[in-house]
Amino acid sequence: MRISLNTSKWYDRPWAALIFFTRLPLWRLHQPPRECYRSVVEYWPLAGWLTGAVMAAVIYFGSMILPQTIVVLLAIAARVLVTGALHEDGLADFFDGFGGGGSDRNRILSIMKDSRIGTYGVIGLGLYMLLLFFSLSAMPAPLAALIVTAADPFCKMVSAQIVSMMPYARTEEEAKARVVYRKISLKAGIGLFIQGIAPFAFMLYMTDGLMRWDLLIFGPCVVMYFIYLIIWHKIKGYTGDCCGAMFLLTELSFYLCATYVFLNNKALWTLF
């Protein structure tokens, strides 16, 4: 008789994802087995439900009492606090490594692992924040809240594909979080898709189908593919920083596409 060595419960893996991708003290309530952290990317969009909802709530309810520009800044700050700037740190390291590391794989990985931020990281992170701020500020608050709710989980779902497209660039001992993500199985992929697409479908329903779903899907997927090509060409594998950078850049492309659709669709103006 075979005895299973897997003692984890059904809720351990999504709980591990929420612990890993946020700075909420959920570990005080329950600490999943260590092996559950190898599958956290499969539940990444689930964490996006939380962070997207936080941003959306700040934008929607905050706009009732404050100017939208201030509310958008507060929403960005709220997500940074919830995640502990996990993805922003990855984006800065990504710009530093790929901007200043040339074509030397070991040098790029060394720069990305360095805790200090360099010139490329500062400039890249600054430009990202400016584009994020102005794109969300260009839309009415109710629409911006809906877009954030959809973009966060959807772009995490798109970015999660990288773990199945290439190997991890470091060993488990060399990884920052001491975790190497496992490749996504068919069953996990279906769950990942549902997590990412459900808020997207809700956003389309609430906007009466006026948002161009083709652009909102095509834009992030194209950005994801080009970042994949850059990563593969430079280091032949992904890191946790690459995952965070890919998410933020694909999400930014989602917001820019949504802003373009809004500005060129008069019907959306009347709806919101």
Residue frames as qw, qx, qy, qz and C-alpha x, y, z in Angstrom:
[[0.000, 0.888, 0.459, 0.000, 0.00, 0.00, 0.00],
 [0.412, 0.395, -0.010, 0.821, 1.32, 3.42, -0.99],
 [0.303, -0.748, -0.418, 0.418, 1.31, 6.17, 1.62],
 [0.319, 0.814, 0.152, 0.462, 1.16, 9.72, 0.30],
 [0.545, -0.189, -0.267, 0.772, 3.86, 12.04, 1.63],
 [0.010, -0.394, -0.180, -0.901, 1.79, 15.09, 0.71],
 [0.236, -0.461, -0.743, 0.423, 0.14, 16.25, 3.93],
 [0.035, 0.076, -0.007, -0.996, -1.02, 19.66, 2.68],
 [0.317, 0.548, 0.679, -0.372, -4.70, 20.63, 2.72],
 [0.421, 0.631, 0.529, 0.380, -6.66, 22.03, -0.24],
 [0.028, -0.986, -0.151, -0.072, -6.37, 25.55, 1.13],
 [0.663, -0.533, 0.159, 0.501, -2.63, 25.44, 1.85],
 [0.551, 0.185, 0.391, 0.714, -1.45, 26.39, -1.65],
 [0.067, 0.787, 0.310, 0.530, -3.70, 29.48, -2.14],
 [0.509, -0.852, -0.094, 0.081, -2.94, 30.50, 1.45],
 [0.702, -0.282, 0.219, 0.616, 0.78, 30.20, 0.73],
 [0.386, 0.498, 0.363, 0.686, 0.30, 32.44, -2.33],
 [0.201, -0.905, -0.227, -0.300, -1.39, 35.13, -0.24],
 [0.660, -0.676, 0.070, 0.321, 1.43, 34.95, 2.31],
 [0.680, -0.022, 0.325, 0.657, 4.11, 35.07, -0.39],
 [0.293, 0.492, 0.388, 0.722, 2.67, 37.89, -2.52],
 [0.249, -0.845, -0.157, -0.447, 1.45, 40.16, 0.27],
 [0.269, 0.311, -0.610, 0.678, 2.83, 41.47, 3.55],
 [0.654, -0.466, -0.042, -0.595, -0.33, 40.74, 5.49],
 [0.174, -0.438, 0.815, -0.337, 0.39, 38.73, 8.67],
 [0.857, 0.006, -0.218, -0.468, -1.58, 35.72, 7.41],
 [0.594, 0.261, -0.731, 0.209, 1.23, 33.40, 8.50],
 [0.180, -0.269, 0.636, -0.701, 0.22, 34.10, 12.09],
 [0.767, 0.012, 0.160, -0.621, -3.10, 32.35, 11.44],
 [0.950, 0.082, 0.300, -0.009, -1.73, 29.38, 9.49],
 [0.037, -0.700, 0.622, 0.350, 1.64, 28.40, 8.04],
 [0.920, 0.313, -0.057, -0.227, 1.38, 26.01, 5.04],
 [0.863, -0.203, 0.317, 0.338, 4.04, 23.33, 4.44],
 [0.208, -0.625, 0.387, 0.645, 7.16, 24.58, 2.66],
 [0.352, 0.086, 0.786, 0.500, 6.48, 22.62, -0.54],
 [0.250, 0.770, 0.577, -0.105, 3.30, 24.65, -1.08],
 [0.040, -0.827, 0.102, 0.551, 5.41, 27.71, -1.91],
 [0.329, -0.168, 0.719, 0.589, 6.67, 26.02, -5.09],
 [0.160, 0.490, 0.777, 0.362, 3.17, 26.45, -6.56],
 [0.028, -0.615, -0.365, 0.698, 2.40, 30.02, -5.47],
 [0.054, 0.239, -0.429, -0.870, 2.52, 31.32, -9.07],
 [0.116, -0.312, -0.879, -0.342, -0.50, 29.11, -9.83],
 [0.209, -0.751, -0.611, 0.143, -2.51, 31.26, -7.39],
 [0.316, -0.093, 0.013, 0.944, -0.89, 34.58, -8.23],
 [0.165, -0.409, -0.408, -0.800, -4.11, 36.03, -9.75],
 [0.519, -0.621, -0.587, 0.009, -5.89, 35.16, -6.50],
 [0.441, -0.427, -0.217, 0.759, -3.55, 37.58, -4.74],
 [0.092, 0.134, 0.336, 0.928, -4.47, 40.00, -7.55],
 [0.314, -0.644, -0.621, -0.318, -8.11, 39.76, -6.52],
 [0.500, -0.667, -0.368, 0.412, -7.07, 41.17, -3.15],
 [0.361, -0.331, 0.093, 0.867, -4.65, 43.86, -4.32],
 [0.026, 0.317, 0.548, 0.773, -6.92, 44.85, -7.23],
 [0.335, -0.713, -0.599, -0.141, -9.89, 45.15, -4.88],
 [0.454, -0.587, -0.235, 0.627, -7.88, 47.32, -2.48],
 [0.224, -0.106, 0.290, 0.925, -6.87, 49.72, -5.27],
 [0.122, -0.461, -0.650, -0.592, -10.38, 49.76, -6.74],
 [0.383, -0.721, -0.559, 0.146, -11.98, 50.51, -3.36],
 [0.369, -0.487, -0.076, 0.788, -9.58, 53.39, -2.70],
 [0.104, 0.056, 0.453, 0.884, -10.22, 54.87, -6.17],
 [0.215, -0.527, -0.690, -0.446, -14.01, 54.45, -6.13],
 [0.430, -0.755, -0.477, 0.131, -14.82, 55.50, -2.58],
 [0.466, -0.402, -0.050, 0.787, -11.94, 57.96, -2.23],
 [0.168, 0.241, 0.419, 0.859, -13.08, 59.91, -5.29],
 [0.243, -0.742, -0.590, -0.205, -16.29, 60.78, -3.45],
 [0.417, -0.867, -0.166, 0.216, -14.38, 63.06, -1.08],
 [0.422, -0.609, 0.349, 0.574, -11.01, 63.77, -2.73],
 [0.457, 0.696, -0.334, -0.441, -9.72, 64.81, -6.17],
 [0.983, 0.178, 0.002, -0.053, -9.00, 61.83, -8.39],
 [0.511, 0.649, -0.473, 0.306, -5.30, 62.63, -8.75],
 [0.267, -0.541, 0.632, -0.487, -4.83, 62.31, -4.99],
 [0.876, -0.079, 0.304, -0.367, -6.99, 59.19, -4.88],
 [0.871, 0.424, -0.248, 0.037, -4.92, 57.47, -7.58],
 [0.243, 0.611, -0.620, 0.428, -1.73, 58.18, -5.63],
 [0.545, -0.363, 0.551, -0.517, -3.35, 56.78, -2.50],
 [0.955, 0.139, 0.066, -0.255, -4.45, 53.67, -4.40],
 [0.689, 0.523, -0.452, 0.216, -0.92, 53.06, -5.69],
 [0.051, -0.549, 0.641, -0.534, 0.46, 53.58, -2.19],
 [0.782, -0.214, 0.338, -0.479, -2.12, 51.18, -0.75],
 [0.959, 0.240, -0.142, -0.050, -1.04, 48.38, -3.08],
 [0.439, 0.585, -0.553, 0.399, 2.63, 49.02, -2.36],
 [0.366, -0.468, 0.572, -0.565, 1.88, 48.71, 1.36],
 [0.914, -0.039, 0.191, -0.357, -0.10, 45.48, 0.90],
 [0.926, 0.329, -0.144, 0.120, 2.58, 43.84, -1.25],
 [0.638, -0.630, 0.200, 0.395, 5.59, 45.38, 0.47],
 [0.275, 0.817, -0.350, -0.366, 6.70, 46.76, -2.91],
 [0.751, -0.139, 0.627, 0.152, 7.52, 43.17, -3.92],
 [0.684, 0.542, 0.419, 0.253, 6.88, 43.69, -7.63],
 [0.159, 0.982, -0.085, 0.057, 8.28, 47.23, -7.73],
 [0.476, -0.668, 0.545, 0.174, 11.52, 45.92, -6.24],
 [0.738, 0.119, 0.611, 0.259, 11.59, 43.29, -8.99],
 [0.491, 0.826, 0.236, 0.145, 11.01, 45.91, -11.66],
 [0.092, -0.944, 0.312, 0.054, 13.87, 48.08, -10.39],
 [0.593, -0.416, 0.656, 0.212, 16.22, 45.08, -10.25],
 [0.719, 0.437, 0.511, 0.177, 15.10, 44.06, -13.74],
 [0.340, 0.936, 0.013, 0.092, 15.94, 47.48, -15.20],
 [0.306, -0.813, 0.486, 0.093, 19.27, 47.55, -13.36],
 [0.701, -0.191, 0.663, 0.181, 20.24, 44.06, -14.46],
 [0.653, 0.482, 0.519, 0.267, 19.16, 44.20, -18.08],
 [0.229, 0.970, 0.045, 0.069, 20.11, 47.85, -18.49],
 [0.106, -0.882, 0.457, -0.039, 23.52, 47.82, -16.90],
 [0.763, -0.318, 0.561, 0.040, 24.57, 44.20, -17.16],
 [0.186, 0.525, -0.659, -0.505, 25.30, 44.13, -20.89],
 [0.818, 0.158, -0.408, -0.374, 25.12, 40.63, -22.35],
 [0.245, 0.304, -0.858, 0.333, 26.99, 38.86, -19.52],
 [0.653, -0.411, -0.556, -0.309, 24.51, 36.43, -17.93],
 [0.633, -0.309, -0.536, 0.465, 26.35, 36.13, -14.62],
 [0.173, 0.031, -0.167, 0.970, 26.75, 39.89, -14.32],
 [0.410, -0.355, -0.338, -0.769, 23.03, 40.46, -14.98],
 [0.713, -0.425, -0.554, -0.068, 22.05, 37.91, -12.33],
 [0.530, -0.170, -0.428, 0.712, 24.53, 39.40, -9.87],
 [0.034, -0.169, 0.009, -0.985, 23.18, 42.93, -10.36],
 [0.552, -0.393, -0.430, -0.597, 19.59, 41.74, -10.00],
 [0.718, -0.381, -0.554, 0.180, 20.40, 40.01, -6.72],
 [0.327, 0.089, -0.316, 0.886, 22.10, 43.12, -5.34],
 [0.144, -0.686, -0.658, 0.276, 19.81, 44.87, -2.84],
 [0.118, -0.527, 0.000, 0.842, 20.95, 48.34, -3.95],
 [0.519, 0.741, 0.424, -0.032, 19.07, 50.23, -6.68],
 [0.485, -0.149, 0.330, 0.796, 21.04, 51.75, -9.56],
 [0.120, 0.332, -0.167, -0.921, 20.48, 54.46, -12.15],
 [0.286, -0.070, -0.757, -0.584, 18.49, 52.28, -14.54],
 [0.244, -0.420, -0.856, 0.177, 16.29, 51.08, -11.72],
 [0.031, -0.494, -0.352, 0.794, 15.52, 54.61, -10.51],
 [0.214, 0.261, -0.362, -0.869, 14.73, 55.92, -14.00],
 [0.295, -0.135, -0.864, -0.386, 12.71, 52.85, -14.99],
 [0.196, -0.471, -0.793, 0.333, 10.68, 52.79, -11.79],
 [0.034, 0.446, 0.179, -0.876, 10.06, 56.53, -12.00],
 [0.276, 0.141, -0.529, -0.790, 8.80, 56.34, -15.59],
 [0.278, -0.271, -0.913, -0.128, 6.61, 53.37, -14.72],
 [0.111, -0.501, -0.642, 0.570, 5.00, 55.22, -11.81],
 [0.138, 0.372, -0.073, -0.915, 4.36, 58.31, -13.92],
 [0.323, 0.007, -0.713, -0.622, 2.71, 56.31, -16.72],
 [0.257, -0.360, -0.887, 0.130, 0.64, 54.36, -14.18],
 [0.035, -0.472, -0.444, 0.761, -0.49, 57.54, -12.44],
 [0.230, 0.331, -0.216, -0.889, -1.46, 59.44, -15.60],
 [0.292, -0.080, -0.834, -0.461, -3.21, 56.49, -17.25],
 [0.224, -0.461, -0.829, 0.225, -5.44, 55.86, -14.22],
 [0.019, -0.488, -0.283, 0.826, -6.04, 59.59, -13.74],
 [0.143, 0.130, -0.490, -0.850, -7.22, 59.95, -17.36],
 [0.342, -0.319, -0.816, -0.339, -10.28, 57.73, -16.72],
 [0.524, -0.551, -0.008, -0.649, -13.33, 58.47, -14.54],
 [0.270, -0.436, 0.749, -0.420, -13.00, 56.97, -11.07],
 [0.834, 0.032, 0.401, -0.377, -15.72, 54.27, -11.50],
 [0.840, 0.504, -0.191, -0.058, -14.15, 53.09, -14.78],
 [0.231, 0.656, -0.660, 0.282, -10.62, 53.20, -13.34],
 [0.543, -0.328, 0.648, -0.421, -11.80, 51.08, -10.40],
 [0.919, 0.234, 0.205, -0.243, -13.28, 48.48, -12.78],
 [0.652, 0.649, -0.385, 0.079, -10.15, 48.44, -14.93],
 [0.070, -0.599, 0.719, -0.345, -7.90, 47.92, -11.90],
 [0.760, -0.136, 0.506, -0.385, -10.11, 45.07, -10.69],
 [0.915, 0.384, 0.079, -0.091, -9.69, 43.31, -14.05],
 [0.475, 0.761, -0.420, 0.137, -6.09, 44.23, -14.90],
 [0.306, -0.637, 0.660, -0.255, -4.37, 43.02, -11.74],
 [0.770, -0.095, 0.618, -0.127, -5.51, 39.35, -11.83],
 [0.810, 0.573, 0.107, -0.062, -5.51, 39.12, -15.63],
 [0.381, 0.806, -0.432, 0.135, -1.95, 40.37, -16.05],
 [0.421, -0.517, 0.720, -0.193, -0.72, 38.13, -13.24],
 [0.866, 0.180, 0.448, -0.128, -2.30, 35.22, -15.09],
 [0.678, 0.724, -0.119, 0.051, -0.54, 36.24, -18.32],
 [0.065, 0.796, -0.568, 0.196, 2.81, 36.80, -16.59],
 [0.721, -0.357, 0.560, -0.198, 2.60, 33.47, -14.76],
 [0.916, 0.395, 0.020, -0.063, 3.10, 31.65, -18.08],
 [0.268, 0.796, -0.532, 0.111, 6.82, 32.45, -17.92],
 [0.504, -0.472, 0.697, -0.197, 7.43, 29.65, -15.37],
 [0.839, 0.188, 0.510, -0.042, 6.38, 27.11, -18.00],
 [0.613, 0.789, -0.040, -0.007, 8.16, 28.80, -20.92],
 [0.465, 0.633, -0.509, 0.352, 11.70, 28.66, -19.52],
 [0.735, -0.264, -0.530, 0.329, 13.68, 27.24, -16.57],
 [0.403, -0.908, -0.047, 0.099, 14.57, 29.09, -13.40],
 [0.481, 0.775, -0.302, 0.276, 17.84, 30.95, -13.92],
 [0.082, -0.612, 0.662, -0.426, 19.28, 30.15, -10.48],
 [0.453, -0.098, -0.877, 0.129, 19.43, 27.14, -8.18],
 [0.507, -0.706, -0.457, -0.189, 17.09, 26.97, -5.20],
 [0.636, -0.459, -0.238, 0.573, 19.96, 27.88, -2.86],
 [0.327, 0.017, 0.154, 0.932, 20.78, 30.99, -4.93],
 [0.116, -0.649, -0.548, -0.515, 17.16, 32.19, -5.22],
 [0.085, -0.433, 0.263, -0.858, 16.22, 35.24, -3.15],
 [0.693, -0.312, 0.133, -0.637, 13.18, 33.55, -1.61],
 [0.213, -0.301, 0.926, -0.083, 14.85, 30.09, -1.59],
 [0.657, 0.351, 0.584, -0.322, 11.98, 28.87, -3.79],
 [0.022, 0.199, -0.707, -0.678, 11.96, 27.54, -7.35],
 [0.649, 0.235, 0.212, -0.692, 8.47, 27.52, -8.85],
 [0.503, 0.069, 0.848, 0.156, 7.21, 24.31, -10.43],
 [0.098, -0.006, -0.602, -0.792, 5.91, 24.21, -13.99],
 [0.537, 0.122, 0.278, -0.787, 2.17, 24.72, -14.37],
 [0.254, 0.124, 0.953, 0.111, 0.19, 21.52, -15.02],
 [0.139, -0.349, -0.644, -0.667, -2.96, 21.36, -17.16],
 [0.381, -0.661, -0.644, 0.053, -5.22, 21.30, -14.10],
 [0.362, -0.555, -0.203, 0.721, -3.37, 24.20, -12.49],
 [0.147, -0.001, 0.395, 0.907, -3.44, 26.09, -15.79],
 [0.207, -0.563, -0.669, -0.439, -7.23, 25.83, -15.99],
 [0.421, -0.717, -0.455, 0.320, -7.51, 27.16, -12.43],
 [0.355, -0.333, 0.082, 0.870, -5.04, 29.94, -13.26],
 [0.033, 0.272, 0.549, 0.790, -7.10, 30.92, -16.31],
 [0.307, -0.694, -0.627, -0.172, -10.35, 31.06, -14.32],
 [0.441, -0.627, -0.278, 0.579, -8.73, 33.23, -11.64],
 [0.273, -0.242, 0.233, 0.901, -7.42, 35.67, -14.24],
 [0.034, -0.262, -0.617, -0.741, -10.38, 35.84, -16.60],
 [0.201, -0.636, -0.739, 0.100, -13.28, 36.06, -14.11],
 [0.141, -0.685, -0.220, 0.680, -12.65, 39.70, -13.04],
 [0.086, -0.180, 0.513, 0.835, -11.97, 40.56, -16.71],
 [0.103, -0.416, -0.813, -0.395, -15.40, 39.18, -17.71],
 [0.199, -0.710, -0.562, 0.374, -16.99, 41.11, -14.84],
 [0.147, -0.498, 0.097, 0.849, -15.40, 44.33, -16.09],
 [0.015, -0.070, -0.683, -0.727, -16.71, 43.72, -19.63],
 [0.166, -0.582, -0.792, -0.086, -20.20, 43.09, -18.25],
 [0.217, -0.712, -0.378, 0.551, -20.19, 46.26, -16.12],
 [0.058, -0.467, 0.267, 0.841, -19.07, 48.36, -19.11],
 [0.687, 0.520, 0.288, -0.418, -21.81, 46.91, -21.37],
 [0.815, 0.204, 0.419, 0.343, -19.15, 45.41, -23.61],
 [0.294, 0.956, 0.009, 0.005, -17.94, 48.86, -24.67],
 [0.335, -0.729, 0.554, 0.222, -14.33, 48.18, -23.66],
 [0.712, 0.517, -0.428, -0.207, -12.39, 46.62, -26.54],
 [0.861, -0.388, 0.328, -0.040, -11.53, 43.23, -25.10],
 [0.881, 0.381, 0.012, 0.282, -9.28, 42.42, -28.07],
 [0.277, 0.769, -0.301, 0.492, -6.92, 45.32, -27.31],
 [0.518, -0.671, 0.372, -0.377, -6.95, 44.63, -23.58],
 [0.949, -0.140, 0.279, 0.050, -5.90, 41.03, -24.23],
 [0.780, 0.530, 0.002, 0.333, -3.58, 41.64, -27.18],
 [0.075, 0.887, -0.282, 0.359, -1.58, 44.48, -25.60],
 [0.571, -0.634, 0.491, -0.177, -0.42, 42.67, -22.43],
 [0.944, 0.050, 0.312, 0.092, 0.22, 39.43, -24.33],
 [0.637, 0.691, -0.085, 0.332, 2.47, 41.20, -26.86],
 [0.130, -0.835, 0.413, -0.338, 4.39, 42.96, -24.06],
 [0.809, -0.388, 0.426, -0.113, 4.76, 39.65, -22.23],
 [0.922, 0.303, 0.154, 0.186, 6.12, 37.93, -25.34],
 [0.437, 0.781, -0.222, 0.388, 8.73, 40.62, -26.04],
 [0.383, -0.734, 0.474, -0.299, 9.90, 40.62, -22.41],
 [0.938, -0.116, 0.325, -0.015, 10.14, 36.84, -22.63],
 [0.786, 0.545, -0.030, 0.292, 12.38, 37.17, -25.71],
 [0.080, 0.837, -0.372, 0.394, 14.64, 39.66, -23.92],
 [0.657, -0.546, 0.463, -0.237, 14.94, 37.46, -20.83],
 [0.961, 0.096, 0.248, 0.072, 15.61, 34.33, -22.87],
 [0.626, 0.694, -0.140, 0.327, 18.20, 36.07, -25.03],
 [0.029, -0.805, 0.415, -0.423, 20.05, 37.53, -22.04],
 [0.311, -0.476, 0.725, -0.390, 19.95, 34.91, -19.26],
 [0.476, 0.077, -0.836, -0.263, 18.16, 31.83, -20.68],
 [0.406, -0.382, -0.807, 0.197, 15.85, 31.62, -17.67],
 [0.259, -0.760, -0.197, -0.562, 13.59, 33.63, -15.39],
 [0.283, 0.005, -0.661, 0.695, 13.96, 34.88, -11.81],
 [0.114, -0.666, -0.669, 0.309, 11.45, 36.15, -9.29],
 [0.062, -0.551, 0.022, 0.832, 12.43, 39.71, -10.27],
 [0.039, 0.023, -0.691, -0.721, 11.62, 38.89, -13.90],
 [0.117, -0.516, -0.844, -0.084, 8.15, 37.70, -12.85],
 [0.125, -0.704, -0.412, 0.565, 7.47, 40.91, -10.91],
 [0.048, -0.421, 0.304, 0.853, 8.75, 43.13, -13.71],
 [0.038, -0.161, -0.815, -0.555, 6.75, 41.26, -16.33],
 [0.089, -0.636, -0.752, 0.146, 3.57, 41.65, -14.29],
 [0.080, -0.696, -0.200, 0.685, 3.96, 45.40, -13.77],
 [0.014, -0.329, 0.487, 0.809, 4.82, 46.06, -17.42],
 [0.064, -0.302, -0.861, -0.403, 1.99, 43.93, -18.81],
 [0.102, -0.693, -0.636, 0.324, -0.41, 45.57, -16.35],
 [0.069, -0.570, 0.056, 0.817, 0.80, 49.01, -17.43],
 [0.032, 0.039, -0.697, -0.715, 0.12, 48.09, -21.08],
 [0.086, -0.534, -0.840, -0.036, -3.41, 47.05, -20.01],
 [0.094, -0.727, -0.366, 0.573, -3.99, 50.48, -18.45],
 [0.050, -0.412, 0.358, 0.836, -2.59, 52.31, -21.48],
 [0.048, -0.200, -0.834, -0.512, -4.84, 50.31, -23.82],
 [0.109, -0.652, -0.727, 0.185, -7.84, 50.98, -21.56],
 [0.087, -0.639, -0.095, 0.758, -7.05, 54.71, -21.57],
 [0.006, -0.168, 0.608, 0.776, -6.82, 54.70, -25.36],
 [0.084, -0.415, -0.869, -0.257, -10.17, 52.89, -25.65],
 [0.113, -0.702, -0.548, 0.440, -11.85, 55.33, -23.25],
 [0.070, -0.557, 0.111, 0.820, -10.54, 58.44, -24.99],
 [0.138, 0.173, -0.654, -0.723, -11.71, 57.15, -28.38],
 [0.193, -0.384, -0.885, -0.180, -15.12, 55.79, -27.35],
 [0.221, -0.314, 0.037, -0.923, -17.77, 58.48, -26.77],
 [0.708, -0.381, -0.466, -0.368, -20.25, 55.89, -25.52],
 [0.661, -0.207, -0.546, 0.470, -17.99, 55.16, -22.54],
 [0.114, 0.187, -0.206, 0.954, -17.95, 58.87, -21.72],
 [0.520, -0.339, -0.173, -0.765, -21.72, 58.92, -21.37],
 [0.787, -0.264, -0.556, -0.040, -21.77, 55.63, -19.43],
 [0.641, -0.322, -0.400, 0.570, -19.39, 57.02, -16.78]]
